[in-house]
């Protein structure tokens, strides 16, 4: 048996050790806890973005199996700056809109920005210069007299289905309007006298002259309707985080001068109706046909 003094000293040493352990244990635990999130934080996967566009020459079109064009160039720069994996495909405009209603991480590369669409889609930034929309008709129609867009209400009008042009016509009280799944049909209907006016752009007219759908100079603008600014926009289901990162990528490219500050001045002027697309646009282009969005 140990002497009393030694027993008491042994017990005191144990109490001192217990106190020290109790004091350092929270510090050790807190240190482990502080390191744990960093060690166990999962890698955030890079989102895959499905980019869709209309065949809208010279802004988005396909050549040798590759989607090209003025708007497409801007979208590619933004996607690469954001670090996303993506692909780009062309669809008719009505189908493009339907796809954007219920798919996540879907980006429309060029959509005319309107107040109604701002409530439906998540816009990122303008992808090219503005465009001007006119009421076009067959040259020489002396019975068509227009001083402003509202004067066109008494005529038979057609434009692209589900487009900003169709929204414009509804907003301004047009009632005799024919929606077109394919704008090419509108030029045929003009030629055969089934409609009086087609709401579209000079670039679109020139694109169809280029492909032989209509003869050069046979279709002319009768009155201006409105100006349009095409933007890239995400589907409503896309995560706000993805939208924010894409906007930041877009803004950084603009700040660095990699993307110009696009305005309302058209990429292609009205002289495309007489001189053709290659001479009437601000840059060399080559490709397919035009559309509306």
C-alpha positions in Angstrom: 0.0 0.0 0.0 1.2 3.5 -1.0 1.8 6.1 1.7 -1.0 8.6 2.2 1.2 11.5 0.9 2.0 9.7 -2.3 -1.6 8.7 -2.9 -2.8 12.3 -2.5 0.0 13.5 -4.8 -1.0 10.9 -7.4 -4.6 12.0 -7.3 -3.7 15.7 -7.6 -1.6 14.9 -10.7 -4.6 13.1 -12.3 -6.9 16.1 -11.5 -4.4 18.5 -13.1 -4.1 16.3 -16.2 -7.9 16.1 -16.6 -8.2 19.9 -16.4 -5.5 20.3 -19.1 -7.2 17.8 -21.4 -10.6 19.5 -20.9 -9.1 22.8 -21.7 -7.4 21.8 -24.9 -10.1 19.5 -26.2 -12.4 22.2 -27.5 -9.5 23.9 -29.2 -8.5 20.7 -30.9 -12.1 20.0 -32.0 -12.6 23.5 -33.3 -9.5 23.2 -35.4 -10.6 19.9 -36.9 -14.1 21.4 -37.6 -12.6 24.4 -39.3 -10.6 22.2 -41.6 -13.3 19.8 -42.3 -15.4 21.8 -44.8 -12.3 22.5 -47.0 -11.4 18.9 -47.0 -14.9 17.6 -47.7 -16.2 20.3 -50.0 -17.4 18.6 -53.2 -16.3 19.9 -56.6 -19.0 22.0 -58.3 -19.6 20.4 -61.8 -19.2 22.7 -64.8 -22.7 23.1 -66.3 -23.4 22.0 -69.8 -25.2 24.7 -71.7 -27.4 23.9 -74.7 -27.3 26.9 -77.0 -30.0 27.1 -79.6 -30.5 29.6 -82.5 -32.6 30.2 -85.5 -31.2 30.0 -89.0 -31.0 33.8 -89.2 -28.4 34.8 -91.8 -25.9 36.4 -91.4 -26.2 36.3 -87.6 -26.5 32.6 -87.1 -26.2 30.0 -89.9 -24.6 26.7 -90.6 -21.6 26.1 -92.9 -19.9 22.8 -93.3 -21.7 21.5 -90.3 -20.6 24.3 -88.0 -22.9 27.1 -86.7 -21.4 30.5 -87.5 -22.5 34.1 -87.7 -22.2 37.5 -86.0 -24.3 36.6 -83.0 -22.7 33.1 -82.7 -19.2 34.6 -82.4 -20.3 36.7 -79.4 -22.0 33.7 -77.7 -18.9 31.5 -78.2 -16.7 34.1 -76.5 -19.0 34.4 -73.5 -19.3 30.6 -73.1 -15.6 30.1 -73.2 -14.9 32.9 -70.8 -17.4 31.5 -68.4 -15.8 28.1 -68.7 -18.9 26.2 -69.7 -19.2 23.2 -71.9 -21.7 23.8 -74.6 -22.9 23.1 -78.1 -24.9 25.2 -80.6 -27.7 23.9 -82.8 -30.2 25.6 -85.2 -34.0 25.2 -85.0 -37.1 26.9 -86.5 -38.0 29.9 -84.3 -41.3 28.5 -82.9 -39.6 25.3 -81.8 -36.8 27.3 -80.2 -39.3 29.1 -78.0 -41.0 25.9 -77.0 -37.7 24.3 -76.0 -36.9 27.3 -73.9 -40.1 27.0 -71.9 -39.2 23.8 -69.9 -35.5 23.1 -70.2 -32.7 24.0 -67.7 -29.4 25.5 -68.8 -30.8 26.4 -72.3 -29.6 29.6 -73.9 -31.2 31.3 -76.9 -28.3 33.0 -78.7 -30.3 35.8 -80.3 -33.7 37.0 -79.1 -35.2 40.5 -79.7 -35.6 42.0 -76.2 -39.1 43.2 -75.4 -40.8 44.1 -72.0 -43.0 41.0 -72.3 -40.0 38.7 -72.9 -38.0 40.2 -70.0 -40.7 38.8 -67.7 -40.3 35.3 -69.3 -36.6 34.9 -69.9 -33.3 35.8 -68.2 -31.4 38.1 -70.4 -27.6 38.3 -70.4 -26.5 40.9 -73.0 -26.8 42.2 -76.5 -25.0 39.9 -79.0 -24.8 42.1 -82.1 -25.9 45.4 -83.5 -29.5 46.4 -83.7 -31.9 45.6 -86.5 -34.7 47.7 -88.2 -38.1 46.2 -89.0 -40.2 47.4 -91.9 -43.4 46.6 -93.6 -42.3 45.2 -97.0 -44.5 44.8 -100.1 -44.2 44.2 -103.8 -42.7 47.2 -105.6 -45.2 49.4 -107.5 -48.3 48.8 -105.4 -49.8 52.3 -105.9 -52.7 51.3 -103.7 -50.5 50.9 -100.6 -50.0 54.3 -99.0 -48.3 54.3 -95.6 -47.0 57.2 -93.5 -46.7 55.3 -90.2 -47.0 51.8 -89.0 -50.6 52.1 -87.8 -51.6 52.8 -91.4 -50.8 49.2 -92.3 -53.8 47.9 -90.2 -56.1 48.1 -93.2 -54.0 45.7 -95.2 -53.3 41.9 -95.1 -50.1 41.5 -93.1 -48.0 38.4 -92.3 -44.9 37.9 -90.1 -43.0 35.2 -88.3 -45.0 33.1 -85.8 -44.2 33.7 -82.1 -41.8 36.5 -83.0 -41.3 40.0 -81.6 -42.9 41.2 -84.8 -46.0 39.3 -84.0 -46.0 40.8 -80.5 -45.6 44.3 -82.0 -48.7 43.7 -84.3 -50.8 42.5 -81.4 -49.8 45.3 -79.2 -50.7 47.9 -81.8 -54.1 46.4 -82.6 -53.5 44.6 -85.9 -56.3 42.0 -86.5 -55.7 40.7 -90.1 -52.4 39.0 -89.4 -51.1 35.7 -90.7 -48.5 33.9 -88.6 -45.7 32.2 -90.6 -43.8 29.1 -89.4 -41.3 29.8 -92.2 -40.7 33.5 -93.3 -39.9 32.2 -96.8 -43.7 31.5 -97.2 -44.3 35.2 -96.7 -42.3 36.1 -99.8 -44.2 33.6 -101.8 -47.5 35.0 -100.6 -46.4 38.5 -101.5 -45.6 37.4 -105.0 -48.9 35.6 -105.5 -50.9 38.5 -103.9 -52.2 36.5 -100.9 -50.9 39.1 -98.5 -50.2 42.8 -99.0 -47.3 43.4 -96.5 -44.7 41.4 -94.7 -43.2 42.6 -91.5 -39.5 41.7 -91.5 -36.0 43.2 -91.9 -34.0 44.4 -94.9 -31.3 41.8 -94.1 -33.9 39.1 -94.3 -35.2 40.3 -97.6 -31.6 40.5 -99.0 -30.9 36.9 -97.7 -33.9 35.6 -99.7 -32.8 37.5 -102.8 -29.4 35.8 -102.4 -31.0 32.3 -102.3 -33.2 33.1 -105.3 -36.5 33.1 -103.3 -37.3 36.5 -104.6 -35.9 38.8 -107.4 -33.7 41.7 -106.4 -35.7 44.9 -106.2 -39.1 43.2 -106.4 -39.8 43.7 -102.7 -39.4 47.2 -101.1 -40.0 48.8 -97.7 -43.2 50.8 -97.4 -42.8 52.1 -93.8 -40.6 51.5 -90.8 -42.1 49.6 -87.8 -39.6 49.5 -85.0 -36.0 49.0 -84.0 -34.8 45.7 -82.4 -31.8 44.7 -80.3 -31.0 41.0 -80.2 -29.8 39.6 -76.9 -28.7 36.2 -75.5 -31.2 34.9 -73.0 -31.5 31.9 -70.7 -34.6 29.8 -70.2 -36.6 30.6 -67.0 -35.6 27.2 -65.4 -31.9 28.0 -65.6 -30.2 28.5 -62.2 -29.6 32.2 -61.2 -26.0 31.3 -60.4 -25.4 30.2 -64.0 -27.1 33.4 -65.3 -25.0 35.6 -62.9 -21.7 33.9 -64.0 -22.6 34.3 -67.6 -23.4 38.0 -67.2 -20.1 38.5 -65.4 -18.3 36.8 -68.2 -20.1 39.0 -70.8 -19.4 42.2 -68.9 -15.7 41.3 -68.5 -15.4 40.8 -72.2 -17.0 44.1 -72.9 -14.7 45.8 -70.4 -11.7 44.3 -72.1 -12.9 45.3 -75.6 -13.3 41.7 -76.7 -17.0 42.3 -77.3 -18.0 45.8 -78.6 -20.7 47.9 -77.0 -23.5 47.1 -79.4 -26.0 49.9 -80.1 -29.0 50.3 -82.3 -27.1 51.0 -85.5 -27.7 48.0 -87.8 -25.0 45.6 -88.7 -26.3 45.7 -92.3 -27.8 48.9 -93.8 -30.7 49.3 -96.2 -28.3 49.3 -99.1 -28.4 45.5 -98.8 -31.5 45.7 -100.9 -29.6 47.0 -103.8 -26.0 46.1 -103.3 -26.4 42.7 -101.6 -25.4 41.3 -98.2 -21.7 41.1 -98.8 -21.4 44.8 -99.7 -24.1 46.1 -97.5 -23.0 44.7 -94.1 -20.2 45.8 -91.8 -18.1 42.7 -92.2 -17.4 39.9 -94.7 -20.1 37.2 -94.4 -21.0 34.0 -96.2 -23.7 31.4 -95.6 -27.3 30.5 -95.7 -30.7 32.1 -95.4 -32.4 34.5 -93.0 -35.1 34.3 -90.5 -36.9 36.3 -87.8 -37.1 36.0 -84.1 
